[in-house]
Amino acid sequence: MDNYRMLQYYNYFSTREFIEANSYDGNDLGATWEKEQTRLRIWAPTASRVSVNLYKSGDQDDCFQTLEMTRDIKGTWVTVLYGDYNGIYYTYVVTVDGESKEAVDPYAKAVGVNGRRGMIIDLSSTDPEGFRSEPLPELVSSTDAIIYELHIRDFSSDESSGMLNKGKYMAFTETGTINPHGEATGLDYLRQLGITHVHLLPAFDYKTVDETRLNEPQFNWGYDPQHFNVPEGSYSTDPYHGEVRIKEFKQMVQALHRNGIRVIMDMVYNHTYESVESDFNRIVPGYYYRLTQEGYFSNASGCGNETASERYMMRKFIIDSLIHWVKEYRIDGFRFDLMGIHDIETMNQIRYELNKIDPTIIVYGEGWTGGLSPLPDWERALKVNICHMDTGIAVFSDNLRDGIKGSVFSAQERGFVNGKPGMEDTIKFGVVAATQHAGIDYWKVNYSNAPWAAEPTQVINYASAHDNLTLWDKLTLSCPEASREDRIKMNLLSAAIVFTCQGIPFFQAGEEFLRSKPINVEEMKFDENSYRSPDSVNSLKWDLVTENRMIVDYYKGMMEFRKAHRLLRLTTTQELQEKLSFLETPEANIVAFVIRDLNEGELCVIYNANRHNARMSIPEGEWKVYVKDSHAGTEIIETITDGAVIIEAISAMILAK
């Protein structure tokens, strides 16, 4: 179909006539298996004919039956297969404007190797024992969460991991694994660390790793979607049989839950790997994507296309997919890649539907796009529009991220912890989770001159993520003159800021043991976009846990302290405004604040980014010090009674009474 014809369809899809006639609201799209029969339903309103091919396997030339489907209500086509078809693979052949194309069902819940065919499956048969009945780890508010961003392959692929199932879901089920120095790795390490959530980089079925060549070196982050409702096959022990990846994914989730850790999936509904030849476009050309006025795919994703979330059936697909992951896999949260591509109404509807199932499911995303979009700015789920979104939807704070250690777009630029002056109000902006507070001069905040969050539940605070340089590499390149000791102090101060800001803390796996992605150490070259770099770059080097034990313990201590003090986890702006006040500081590059509550006591938090010690007055009274220099936790370090403290160079001090 040429661009002109596709554009004609694209415009027709926006008419009231089409929307009223073809907005299907049933919950039975895809293959609905029962032992006695399987019902197949596909939405293909512009098709003149639809048939289904049945195969014995997911990759062989073994089609044994082709059945015509019958046009049904609201643009759908149906057929019923009588008998038990569990384990049978299928594809659709859809004819539009006389052109027939074979496609995999977008609603497929299981697929064969490389996602070439959908699979009919009895999903209940893939449940591990106890999977449905075991309780979820407790979570009261999203601000109680501590999120650890992790790539499934990175977790276990290094030899130092001590894990057997390298690069696989099953690595998360292994216990007793140790690094060469005898210290815990893997699941045991995660449990001991103190995080509440693991954020998994894309684990749905993606395109660019060939599942038939897993004995060859391959790597990808997974931001190249193929099938949104199916686990990625390369992380399973057998990608050829569709049921295996499903069961092993569930075993991973179960193991994490049993160890008190909830699971967040990184979802990439904003684009697909293929455009013209995607399954969406083969079935309903011109519907699921935004087009330019010339009929080309618009590209706000920077990956060749962007989905049209504002359209009824695309919005329905996203919501149905999320509900599937929650109900079938017991997923506890979702991160939306380039969430700014999606429309606000869709995001609010997502939150509404998830609340019906479990309001503790976390939802957050990137409040920006990767390029221009035909969708008007005021309709997009951008950071600046978060005030128009449900307070249960959060966005990443690039203000704080770059305020802490400098812009991600310039390796040499510095931030608060590594020596850039004038960053105090940006750090304060992070402390109050981008909300309104009288103690901030908003004209001095980087990237924003006004608060953008309505409530602290709408903000993800972080210093580093999989994109761009790791925190340690950024500190190395921006401060080549600094000693290793001083750069470690910068790392610790960064952690102290993230864990004491209001909102939701987030950090990249390995940040706590100085994770690095070197290309050439001698030439000071580091990989800042390692989406397809080898394991040698991307894997977690578990021996660093031992080498950098002090830093790991500091992160653990900060998390313990945050969990012990609700005053660091406030949920409303009103409460924040009433209880948090900033203190006068004796010199530049220091931020200090107090949080008071009649029933819960008082906290005093001080960040000193100067490369010298600083003396500062604090409110009178007897204060217990819990964080000082390289020590953090819930044990008292010392007691202060004289109304003044000495804060070590490049460090945080936290006191309580």
NUKE-167082 format. One line per field, with one value per residue (C-alpha): z negated, x, y negated. Coordinates in nm, 3 decimals, decimal comma. Layout:
<recs>
c3 = [Z	...];
c1 = [X	...];
c2 = [Y	...];
</recs>
This chain:
<recs>
c3 = [0,000	0,105	-0,119	0,044	-0,012	-0,367	-0,440	-0,309	-0,554	-0,829	-0,788	-0,757	-1,089	-1,264	-1,140	-1,376	-1,135	-1,161	-1,536	-1,619	-1,389	-1,484	-1,848	-1,993	-2,372	-2,435	-2,635	-2,401	-2,130	-2,049	-2,125	-2,411	-2,500	-2,661	-2,661	-2,441	-2,203	-2,121	-1,999	-1,781	-1,740	-1,547	-1,488	-1,114	-1,010	-0,665	-0,565	-0,292	-0,403	-0,701	-0,743	-1,008	-0,944	-1,199	-1,251	-1,458	-1,546	-1,578	-1,299	-1,063	-0,733	-0,889	-0,833	-0,864	-0,826	-0,699	-0,812	-0,688	-0,958	-0,973	-0,991	-1,326	-1,531	-1,554	-1,292	-1,432	-1,266	-1,451	-1,421	-1,665	-1,675	-1,828	-2,040	-2,248	-2,055	-2,341	-2,196	-1,837	-1,658	-1,433	-1,209	-1,032	-0,661	-0,619	-0,282	-0,245	0,093	0,267	0,099	-0,141	-0,419	-0,685	-1,037	-1,393	-1,629	-1,823	-2,110	-2,111	-2,468	-2,357	-2,052	-1,896	-1,836	-1,720	-1,747	-1,397	-1,504	-1,783	-2,004	-2,156	-2,520	-2,845	-3,058	-3,385	-3,302	-3,320	-3,680	-3,930	-4,246	-4,479	-4,220	-4,255	-4,630	-4,768	-4,902	-4,734	-4,921	-5,119	-4,981	-5,135	-4,913	-4,600	-4,798	-5,006	-4,694	-4,627	-4,262	-4,124	-3,744	-3,603	-3,270	-3,287	-3,099	-3,286	-3,617	-3,569	-3,253	-3,414	-3,541	-3,878	-3,929	-4,037	-3,875	-3,651	-3,436	-3,284	-3,101	-3,187	-3,389	-3,598	-3,734	-3,955	-4,122	-4,228	-4,592	-4,763	-4,472	-4,555	-4,383	-4,378	-4,722	-4,880	-4,901	-4,805	-4,449	-4,261	-4,447	-4,790	-4,724	-4,613	-4,927	-5,152	-4,968	-5,083	-4,758	-4,731	-4,351	-4,060	-3,738	-3,453	-3,123	-2,840	-2,900	-2,650	-2,318	-2,117	-1,771	-1,752	-1,933	-1,713	-1,939	-1,703	-1,754	-2,130	-2,129	-1,951	-2,127	-2,104	-2,320	-2,317	-2,578	-2,415	-2,308	-1,975	-2,040	-1,852	-2,076	-2,375	-2,558	-2,558	-2,751	-2,552	-2,437	-2,458	-2,838	-2,854	-2,848	-2,543	-2,307	-2,065	-2,289	-2,381	-2,723	-2,856	-2,857	-3,024	-3,310	-3,366	-3,367	-3,634	-3,834	-3,827	-3,951	-4,219	-4,346	-4,369	-4,546	-4,796	-4,878	-4,942	-4,606	-4,370	-3,991	-3,747	-3,370	-3,126	-2,854	-2,509	-2,364	-2,191	-1,879	-1,717	-1,554	-1,216	-1,059	-0,727	-0,785	-1,152	-1,249	-1,343	-1,000	-0,809	-0,975	-0,971	-0,750	-0,866	-1,194	-1,479	-1,394	-1,356	-1,004	-0,868	-0,627	-0,345	-0,461	-0,614	-0,961	-1,215	-1,437	-1,787	-1,911	-1,704	-1,597	-1,274	-1,394	-1,685	-1,788	-1,800	-2,163	-2,127	-1,892	-2,061	-1,961	-2,024	-2,367	-2,429	-2,321	-2,566	-2,856	-2,773	-2,756	-3,095	-3,255	-3,107	-3,267	-3,602	-3,610	-3,443	-3,570	-3,889	-3,774	-4,028	-3,816	-3,474	-3,341	-3,010	-2,760	-2,611	-2,786	-2,630	-2,302	-2,465	-2,517	-2,862	-2,840	-2,773	-3,070	-3,300	-3,174	-3,239	-3,598	-3,640	-3,514	-3,716	-4,030	-3,991	-4,022	-4,267	-4,345	-4,468	-4,112	-4,031	-3,704	-3,581	-3,265	-3,071	-3,042	-2,704	-2,344	-2,104	-1,829	-1,697	-1,696	-1,522	-1,860	-2,007	-2,305	-2,535	-2,474	-2,540	-2,866	-2,906	-3,230	-3,200	-3,176	-3,480	-3,669	-3,426	-3,504	-3,792	-4,101	-4,075	-3,761	-3,804	-3,572	-3,594	-3,723	-3,479	-3,684	-3,980	-3,768	-3,594	-3,896	-4,095	-3,853	-3,531	-3,198	-3,042	-2,707	-2,809	-2,972	-3,112	-3,258	-3,634	-3,885	-4,258	-4,389	-4,146	-4,187	-3,980	-4,174	-4,185	-4,197	-4,544	-4,429	-4,178	-4,461	-4,678	-4,389	-4,408	-4,785	-4,754	-4,455	-4,201	-4,397	-4,519	-4,818	-4,956	-5,019	-4,652	-4,396	-4,089	-3,848	-3,960	-3,890	-3,583	-3,304	-3,498	-3,635	-3,819	-3,999	-3,767	-4,008	-4,194	-4,453	-4,550	-4,427	-4,072	-4,081	-4,025	-4,170	-4,028	-3,933	-3,669	-3,456	-3,169	-2,924	-2,914	-3,127	-3,452	-3,754	-3,817	-3,454	-3,456	-3,770	-3,617	-3,296	-3,456	-3,734	-3,588	-3,842	-4,143	-4,347	-4,353	-4,717	-4,629	-4,343	-4,580	-4,813	-4,519	-4,455	-4,821	-4,832	-4,519	-4,688	-5,003	-4,796	-4,600	-4,916	-5,117	-4,851	-4,866	-4,587	-4,467	-4,466	-4,173	-4,091	-3,825	-3,917	-4,016	-4,095	-4,455	-4,366	-4,111	-3,795	-3,488	-3,117	-2,982	-2,614	-2,659	-3,014	-2,913	-2,675	-2,924	-2,688	-2,831	-2,665	-2,716	-2,486	-2,545	-2,399	-2,185	-2,342	-2,456	-2,800	-2,871	-2,881	-3,015	-3,268	-3,641	-3,773	-4,104	-4,233	-4,267	-4,554	-4,759	-4,626	-4,705	-5,014	-5,198	-4,921	-4,907	-5,283	-5,257	-5,004	-5,228	-5,526	-5,341	-5,237	-5,593	-5,722	-5,461	-5,546	-5,916	-5,874	-5,714	-5,707	-5,404	-5,231	-5,246	-5,001	-4,970	-4,888	-5,172	-5,427	-5,268	-5,285	-5,647	-5,771	-5,560	-5,588	-5,450	-5,680	-5,623	-5,528	-5,609	-5,253	-4,897	-4,777	-5,090	-5,115	-5,450	-5,563	-5,858	-5,855	-6,171	-6,296	-6,649	-6,656	-6,439	-6,557	-6,357	-6,092	-5,986	-5,651	-5,525	-5,192	-5,166	-4,810	-4,893	-4,887	-5,243	-5,575	-5,675	-6,016	-6,040	-6,304	-6,346	-6,555	-6,928	-7,104	-7,136	-6,791	-6,709	-6,403	-6,174	-5,852	-5,848	-5,605	-5,465	-5,732	-5,705	-5,875	-6,170	-6,439	-6,624	-6,526	-6,778	-6,971	-6,910	-7,176	-7,113	-6,815	-6,559	-6,341	-6,122	-5,786	-5,611	-5,262	-4,982	-5,213	-5,376	-5,742	-5,870	-6,227	-6,409	-6,738];
c1 = [0,000	0,150	0,176	-0,117	-0,356	-0,235	-0,286	-0,642	-0,709	-0,531	-0,764	-1,071	-0,985	-1,036	-1,392	-1,686	-1,838	-1,541	-1,494	-1,857	-1,871	-1,541	-1,454	-1,451	-1,460	-1,458	-1,190	-1,145	-0,908	-0,644	-0,669	-0,898	-0,815	-1,046	-0,991	-1,297	-1,238	-1,030	-1,188	-0,978	-1,077	-0,885	-0,964	-0,926	-1,201	-1,058	-0,998	-1,203	-1,088	-0,909	-0,790	-0,589	-0,301	-0,238	0,112	0,254	0,567	0,682	0,938	0,899	0,707	0,434	0,104	-0,165	-0,482	-0,608	-0,948	-1,152	-1,261	-1,605	-1,666	-1,823	-1,909	-1,714	-1,452	-1,359	-1,331	-1,378	-1,344	-1,374	-1,139	-1,313	-1,099	-0,786	-0,544	-0,304	0,049	-0,060	0,096	-0,092	-0,073	-0,333	-0,353	-0,524	-0,636	-0,672	-0,726	-0,655	-0,317	-0,277	-0,017	0,064	0,090	0,135	-0,151	-0,062	-0,263	-0,062	0,009	0,276	0,502	0,755	1,121	1,194	0,824	0,746	0,411	0,163	0,085	-0,239	-0,172	-0,325	-0,162	-0,264	-0,033	0,268	0,209	0,477	0,340	0,200	0,233	-0,126	-0,166	0,157	0,128	0,294	0,562	0,397	0,386	0,183	0,278	0,485	0,721	0,809	0,961	1,335	1,384	1,687	1,719	1,855	1,908	1,830	2,142	2,372	2,262	2,429	2,642	2,978	3,191	3,216	2,839	2,875	2,540	2,472	2,189	2,388	2,175	1,853	1,536	1,630	1,939	1,699	1,589	1,940	2,041	2,376	2,567	2,893	3,165	3,531	3,581	3,294	3,045	2,680	2,572	2,242	1,916	2,080	2,262	1,943	1,762	2,045	2,084	1,747	1,576	1,197	1,162	1,363	1,303	1,372	1,485	1,260	1,169	0,884	0,967	1,197	1,342	1,718	1,850	1,826	1,691	1,820	2,184	2,211	2,548	2,687	2,760	2,453	2,328	2,054	1,877	1,546	1,397	1,294	0,949	0,811	0,545	0,426	0,238	0,507	0,836	1,160	1,279	1,655	1,633	1,468	1,641	1,433	1,300	1,153	0,866	0,642	0,544	0,902	0,973	0,637	0,696	1,054	0,950	0,692	0,955	1,173	0,887	0,797	1,156	1,181	0,846	0,947	1,252	1,046	1,114	0,845	0,891	0,860	0,863	1,006	0,739	0,799	0,452	0,561	0,702	0,771	1,087	0,916	0,701	0,535	0,591	0,494	0,212	0,000	0,040	0,000	-0,338	-0,478	-0,254	-0,232	-0,420	-0,178	0,085	0,090	0,162	0,290	0,082	0,274	0,180	0,514	0,558	0,619	0,919	0,899	1,062	1,376	1,335	1,138	0,778	0,553	0,230	-0,100	-0,202	-0,489	-0,672	-0,929	-0,793	-0,427	-0,521	-0,721	-0,427	-0,191	-0,435	-0,523	-0,151	-0,076	-0,369	-0,241	0,102	-0,054	-0,307	-0,103	0,248	0,172	0,380	0,391	0,476	0,550	0,805	0,706	0,981	0,951	0,617	0,588	0,491	0,174	-0,125	-0,234	-0,579	-0,427	-0,191	-0,474	-0,690	-0,404	-0,377	-0,756	-0,771	-0,469	-0,618	-0,914	-0,674	-0,415	-0,352	0,001	0,112	0,375	0,353	0,625	0,807	1,029	0,853	1,003	1,020	1,299	1,179	0,891	0,538	0,212	0,042	0,010	0,233	-0,063	-0,194	0,136	0,235	0,535	0,702	0,561	0,210	0,237	0,001	-0,272	-0,204	-0,310	-0,090	-0,019	0,187	0,549	0,819	1,196	1,348	1,620	1,649	1,790	1,979	2,185	2,184	2,367	2,652	2,613	2,438	2,415	2,486	2,830	3,078	3,283	2,999	2,976	2,695	2,657	2,858	3,148	3,205	2,973	2,874	2,522	2,338	2,187	1,834	1,833	1,918	1,648	1,408	1,491	1,451	1,088	1,020	0,967	0,669	0,587	0,792	0,868	1,233	1,334	1,429	1,285	1,467	1,791	1,668	1,813	1,561	1,260	1,158	0,853	0,739	0,598	0,480	0,151	0,251	0,579	0,434	0,485	0,866	1,140	1,473	1,793	2,152	2,209	2,024	2,110	2,118	2,431	2,744	2,732	2,763	3,121	3,225	3,063	3,254	3,576	3,543	3,415	3,677	3,999	4,201	4,018	4,156	3,976	3,893	3,722	3,528	3,404	3,288	3,099	2,931	2,828	2,697	2,496	2,338	2,262	2,079	1,872	1,770	1,677	1,479	1,101	0,955	1,065	1,437	1,580	1,932	2,110	2,231	2,595	2,599	2,656	2,981	3,113	2,989	3,184	3,149	3,501	3,589	3,952	4,059	4,401	4,239	3,958	3,686	3,362	3,046	2,752	2,511	2,581	2,251	2,427	2,773	2,912	2,885	3,239	3,103	2,752	2,770	2,770	3,119	3,034	3,392	3,349	3,108	3,407	3,643	3,393	3,227	3,229	3,025	2,778	2,733	2,673	2,393	2,246	2,265	2,096	1,811	1,773	1,758	1,502	1,281	1,304	1,184	0,849	0,944	1,161	0,862	0,586	0,300	0,144	0,274	0,072	0,245	0,581	0,524	0,415	0,699	1,007	1,205	1,545	1,821	2,055	2,400	2,738	2,868	2,792	2,762	2,581	2,214	2,050	1,694	1,488	1,172	0,961	0,659	0,517	0,463	0,749	1,034	1,275	1,539	1,822	1,990	2,300	2,484	2,832	2,968	3,275	3,617	3,674	3,504	3,231	3,104	2,732	2,477	2,177	1,859	1,916	1,862	2,012	2,072	2,176	2,401	2,318	2,496	2,842	3,133	3,133	2,903	2,524	2,258	2,021	2,288	2,392	2,737	2,756	2,543	2,549	2,428	2,607	2,401	2,681	2,831	3,135	3,039	3,319	3,420	3,202	2,965	2,625	2,534	2,196	2,080	1,759	1,590];
c2 = [0,000	-0,335	-0,641	-0,818	-0,528	-0,474	-0,844	-0,818	-0,537	-0,730	-1,025	-0,802	-0,636	-0,971	-1,018	-0,977	-0,727	-0,492	-0,532	-0,459	-0,158	0,005	-0,065	0,284	0,303	0,679	0,855	1,153	1,031	1,292	1,663	1,767	2,127	2,379	2,754	2,809	2,517	2,211	1,888	1,655	1,291	1,024	0,656	0,589	0,341	0,260	0,622	0,788	1,133	1,287	1,646	1,826	2,067	2,341	2,486	2,769	2,571	2,215	2,220	2,518	2,537	2,747	2,568	2,833	2,626	2,291	2,165	1,870	1,629	1,467	1,093	1,005	0,695	0,369	0,450	0,791	1,132	1,461	1,835	2,126	2,425	2,726	2,955	2,898	2,674	2,606	2,581	2,513	2,216	1,975	1,670	1,458	1,374	1,038	0,900	0,522	0,355	0,685	0,729	1,023	1,028	1,283	1,141	1,256	1,173	0,853	1,002	1,328	1,441	1,689	1,718	1,952	1,885	1,528	1,450	1,577	1,725	1,687	1,985	2,104	2,183	2,296	2,027	2,191	2,481	2,245	2,134	2,241	2,398	2,133	1,856	1,731	1,764	1,618	1,260	0,964	0,771	0,492	0,138	-0,143	-0,437	-0,482	-0,707	-0,399	-0,242	-0,220	-0,122	0,065	0,056	0,382	0,557	0,930	1,040	0,798	0,950	1,288	1,292	1,210	1,497	1,323	1,367	1,728	1,803	2,102	1,966	1,683	1,427	1,610	1,553	1,855	1,676	1,482	1,805	1,909	1,872	1,911	1,760	1,581	1,381	1,497	1,340	1,533	1,246	1,279	1,208	1,229	1,274	1,296	0,969	0,793	0,905	0,785	0,453	0,320	0,224	0,265	0,289	0,425	0,232	0,472	0,325	0,452	0,815	0,844	1,010	0,785	0,816	0,774	1,082	1,391	1,665	1,936	1,825	1,787	1,963	1,655	1,322	1,097	0,814	0,554	0,348	0,445	0,113	0,264	0,414	0,711	0,872	0,673	0,951	1,221	1,258	1,229	1,571	1,518	1,501	1,844	2,182	2,284	2,015	2,272	2,383	2,092	2,220	2,231	1,858	1,794	2,037	1,920	1,554	1,641	1,828	1,516	1,298	1,550	1,566	1,188	1,162	1,430	1,219	0,905	0,741	0,617	0,622	0,331	0,380	0,129	0,097	-0,049	-0,100	-0,421	-0,250	0,086	0,221	0,258	-0,015	0,069	0,440	0,449	0,685	0,384	0,228	0,554	0,604	0,247	0,028	-0,331	-0,292	-0,225	-0,487	-0,864	-0,983	-1,312	-1,519	-1,353	-1,004	-0,907	-0,761	-1,036	-0,970	-1,116	-0,795	-0,847	-0,484	-0,523	-0,545	-0,638	-0,472	-0,663	-0,609	-0,856	-0,617	-0,398	-0,058	-0,150	-0,283	0,033	0,247	0,074	0,105	0,467	0,549	0,393	0,572	0,898	0,850	0,768	1,050	1,322	1,240	1,043	0,745	0,460	0,156	0,013	-0,234	-0,398	-0,462	-0,814	-0,857	-1,203	-1,032	-0,902	-1,127	-1,243	-1,082	-0,741	-0,767	-0,875	-0,590	-0,347	-0,465	-0,440	-0,082	0,032	-0,121	0,114	0,408	0,276	-0,093	-0,009	0,067	-0,196	-0,391	-0,627	-0,725	-0,959	-1,294	-1,374	-1,251	-1,159	-1,393	-1,602	-1,462	-1,556	-1,523	-1,876	-1,950	-2,014	-1,662	-1,484	-1,313	-1,542	-1,642	-1,993	-1,845	-1,615	-1,846	-1,730	-1,365	-1,145	-1,190	-0,817	-0,877	-0,990	-1,121	-1,124	-1,447	-1,545	-1,864	-1,673	-1,418	-1,685	-1,914	-1,648	-1,573	-1,774	-1,736	-1,391	-1,556	-1,685	-1,451	-1,740	-1,947	-1,934	-1,956	-2,012	-1,714	-1,755	-2,126	-2,344	-2,657	-2,797	-2,464	-2,502	-2,587	-2,301	-2,061	-2,220	-2,171	-1,801	-1,797	-1,913	-1,683	-1,963	-2,098	-2,447	-2,561	-2,907	-2,824	-2,802	-3,065	-2,891	-3,121	-2,953	-2,598	-2,426	-2,349	-2,485	-2,823	-2,693	-2,379	-2,113	-1,840	-1,866	-1,606	-1,433	-1,101	-1,232	-1,248	-0,989	-1,109	-0,965	-1,038	-0,771	-0,515	-0,281	-0,572	-0,788	-0,747	-0,556	-0,784	-0,669	-0,725	-1,069	-1,165	-1,031	-1,233	-1,553	-1,556	-1,415	-1,614	-1,474	-1,188	-0,854	-0,923	-1,252	-1,096	-0,826	-1,104	-1,258	-0,926	-0,894	-1,250	-1,181	-0,878	-1,077	-1,337	-1,085	-0,895	-1,205	-1,392	-1,368	-1,156	-0,812	-0,717	-0,522	-0,408	-0,205	0,144	0,128	-0,242	-0,132	0,045	-0,207	-0,037	-0,142	-0,072	-0,119	-0,102	-0,206	-0,290	-0,426	-0,675	-0,753	-0,632	-0,497	-0,366	-0,602	-0,417	-0,049	0,078	0,338	0,355	0,691	0,847	0,731	0,375	0,426	0,710	0,644	0,709	0,874	0,871	0,493	0,559	0,670	0,406	0,129	0,276	-0,058	-0,222	0,068	0,043	-0,333	-0,278	-0,006	-0,238	-0,523	-0,293	-0,165	-0,522	-0,627	-0,330	-0,415	-0,774	-0,849	-1,218	-1,138	-0,974	-1,235	-1,190	-1,537	-1,883	-2,032	-1,809	-1,884	-2,260	-2,241	-2,021	-2,100	-2,422	-2,515	-2,645	-2,933	-2,809	-2,968	-2,960	-2,858	-2,496	-2,381	-2,283	-2,218	-2,156	-2,042	-1,827	-1,850	-1,659	-1,671	-1,295	-1,172	-1,389	-1,599	-1,541	-1,770	-1,702	-1,885	-1,845	-1,998	-1,994	-2,202	-2,039	-2,156	-2,098	-2,342	-2,453	-2,522	-2,614	-2,386	-2,422	-2,381	-2,053	-1,709	-1,562	-1,205	-1,171	-0,875	-0,973	-1,125	-1,112	-0,753	-0,607	-0,570	-0,365	-0,348	-0,328	-0,644	-0,767	-1,052	-1,301	-1,678	-1,923	-2,252	-2,376	-2,346	-2,075	-2,021	-1,869	-1,684	-1,795	-1,652	-1,472	-1,464	-1,473	-1,358	-1,405	-1,319	-1,400];
</recs>
